[in-house]
Amino acid sequence: MGGGRIALVAGGSGMVGSRLLRLLIDAGEYERVYALSRRPLPLEHARFANRVVRFEAPLEAQLRGFVCQDAFCCLGTTMRAAGSREGFRAVDHDLVIAFARAALGCQAQRLVVLSSVGASAEAKNFYLRVKGETERDLAALRPRSLDILQPSLLLGQRRERRPMELAAQALMWAAGPLFVGRWARFRAVDATLVAAAMRGAARSGRRGLYRYLYPELRWLAGIPRAIEATI
């Protein structure tokens, strides 16, 4: 990956997105890393620029004239934070698709998107069905390259405390060794590893549509098992 490339990131305030921003900036593979956010992000670097946008307004108009090569989407919420099914879908589907359209309008050649294991447009579970519909509609945009990462429960600290999530993280971390073979996809995974996998997807140079589960996330991140267990 040569110099002069520009990365565009949405969801940079989240658990994966904040780690991804730091990875992209520190790696020096991009001349500029832009983050879209509702409020200013607490990050400063010579190669970093924060564009505060109104996500409820058309993003394509707000990014008119902007050019990037790689676009990373870490947007997502929870049912509790969204307050309703409609609110959840507005973020995890509508906003993700709006960002993808805007990024493609900015000449992005690659979309790297954070989704979820089990995502399916036919799923009975509402959360997984919305994620699956989002993946389906992203593919319909026909980007040159679309990398969809499908991790299970994310391990790591968020800015806001979520007691139930912390308990689930502890349980899933302890049960991790039990998830082997075809069940490995359901292993909890550290947010730092997922961020590294998103960067790895952009570096792969692969064209077309690819989905990555837990085993492939490790490969994309380039993190051996011995190291993975410590982060």
N, C-alpha and C positions, 0 to 999 in steps of 0.2 A: 504494500500500500504506500503510494508515494505521497510527497508533501503537497500542500495546496488544497487538500481535501477539507470539506466542511461537514460537520455532523450536526444534526438537529435532534434534540431530545425533548420529549414530552413526558411529564410525570417525574421530573427530577427531584421532587421533594419527598418522594416515597422511599421505602426501605431498599428496593432494588435500584430505583432511579438515582438516588443520591450516591450510591456506590458506583454506579455506572459512570456518572459525570466525572467523578474523581479518577476512575480508570482511564477514561478517554482523554482527559486533560493531562494526566501524568505520563501517559504512554507517548505523547508527542507525535502520534500518527496523523493528527488533524491540525491543520493550520488554525482552525477556529472551531470551537464547540459552542453551539447556541442551545440554550434551554428556554422552553416556553413555560411560563408559570402565571398563576393568578396574582401572586405576590412576589416581591423580590426574594431571591434565594440568598442565604448567607454563605456565599462562595465568591472568592476573588482570585483571579489568575489572568495573566497576560493573554492567554489563548481562550479565555472564557467570556461569553457575553450572555446576559440574561435579558430576554425579551418578555416583558409583562404584557399579557394579552387578555382579552375578554373571551373566554371559551364559549360563552353563550351566543357570541356574535360570529359571523362567518370567518373562519380562519384564513381561507384563501385570500380574502380581501386584505386582511391584516398582514399577510406575508407576501403581498404582491411585490415583485422585483427581487425577492430573496432567492438564492440558489444554494442547494446543498447536494451532496452525493449520497450520504447515508442518513436514514431517519430511524430513530429508536423510540418505541412507544412503551412506556411503563405505566400508562394510565390505568386506574382501577380504583374501586371503592368497595365498601362492604354494605350488606343490607342494612345493618345498624346505622352506619353513617349516612347512607342514602335516604333512609326513612321510609322507603316504599319500593315496590318492584319497578315502578315507573322511573323513580329516581336512580335506581341501580342501573337500569337499562340505558338511561340517558348518558351515563358515564362510560360504562363498560362496553357498550355497543356504539351508540350514536357519536360520542366524542372521539372514540378510537377511529371510527370510519372517517369522521370529519378531519382528524389529524392526518390520516393516511392520504386522503384526497388532496389536502393542502400540501403535504410533502411531495407528492407526485407532481403537483403543479409547480413545485420549486425544483423540478428536474431530478428528484431523488431517484437513484438507480436501485436502491436496496431499502426494504422495510424490514426492521427487526422488531418483533412484537411479543410482548409478554402475555401469555394466556394461562391455561390451567390444564393439568392432567384430567382426562375424562371429558374434555370439552366435546360436545356433539350437538348439532342442531336438532337432533331427534331425542335428546335426553329428557327424561321425565323431571329431573331436578332442574329447577328454574335457573340457578346459578350456572350450571354446566350447559344448559340449553342456550343461554345468552352468550356465553363464551363461544359455543359452537357456531351460533349464527354470526357472531363477529368474525370468526375465522372464515366462514363461508363468504361473507360479504367482502372481506379483505381480498380473498382470492379472485373475486369477480372484478376487482379493479385492475387485474392483470398487470401487476408491477413486474419489472424485469426480474427482480429477486425478492422473495418473501420468505423470511425465516420466522417461524412461530415456535416459541419456547413454551413447553407445557410442564412446568414444575408442579410438585405436590405442595404440601404446606411449607411455607418459607420460614427459615430460622433466622433470627436476628432481632435487634432492638429497633423499635420505631420511635419517632419523636413523641407520639402520644402513647400512653399506657393502655394496653388491652389485656386485662387480667385473664380472661378466658383463653385468649390466644396464647398467652405465655404458658398457661397450664397445658394446652394442647401441644405446644412446641416441646415442652419437657417430656411429655408422654411419647410423642413421635420420635424424638431424638433417642430415647431409651429403647424404643422398639425397632429402631432402624436396622439392626443386624438381622431381624426376622424377615425383612422384605428382600427376598432373593428371587432369582429367576424371573418369571413373568410378573412377579409382584414388585420388582425393584422400582418400577415406575412410580410407585406410591411412597417411596422413601422421602422423608422431609429433607429439604436441601437448604443450605446456607445461602442467604441473599447475596453474599459476596461472590459465591461460586456462580450464581445465576447471572450476576452483572458481568463477570468475566466471560461467561458463555455468550452473552449478547455481543460483547466485543469480538469474541472469537468467530461468531457467525458473520460479522461484517468483514473480518479478515479472510474468511474462507474463499471468497471469490466465486462461490457457487451460484449458478443461475437457476431460476425456477422456484418452485414451492417446496419447502422442507419443514417438517415438524420434528421437534427434538424433545424426547423424554429424559428421565433422570440419567440413564447410562450415556446418552449422547451429550447431555449437558456437561458431564465430566470431560468428555472428549473435546468439546468446543472450548472449555475453559483451560484445558491443558494442565489440569491439576491431578497429580497422581493420588491414589487412594491414601497413602501415608500422610500427605499434606492436607488432603481434603478433610480428614478427620479432625484436624486441629483448627479449622477456621469456622 
